[in-house]
Amino acid sequence: QAQLSESGGGLVHAGESLRLSCVAAISRFTSRPMAWYRQAPGKLRELVASIDGNFIEYYAESVKGRFTISRDNAEKTVSLQMNSLKSVDTAVYYCNTKFMNSDVWGQGTQVTVSS
């Protein structure tokens, strides 16, 4: 079995920061790529950032320089530090990984940025 659980969302003003966390209940966490996606109302879910088992990071162009993804293998957590938030960052944020060739998603956490 594999489960992901996100926390840390909330309502902030533009320019402020939030830190999202995802706790994973999954085997071989150390080698699994982990990612954060987001879905805004009326839009498709999009990849925000990812980090693989070698700590190689990827960021969408829209968040480069503002967001930082990190992982703690001992705690089986992946975090997303979001700075200089903008109203366009408003979305439900989901933690994601692969398990047995299928996507595993958390329940999502709402991030709302007021301008």
Buried (B, 14 or more C-beta within 10 A) or exposed (E): EBEBBBBBBEEBEEEBEBBBBBBBEBEEBEEBBBBBBBBBEEEEBEEBBBBBBEEEBBBBEEBEEBBBBBBEEEEBBBBBBBBEBBEEBBBBBBBBBBBEEEEBBBEBBEBBBEE
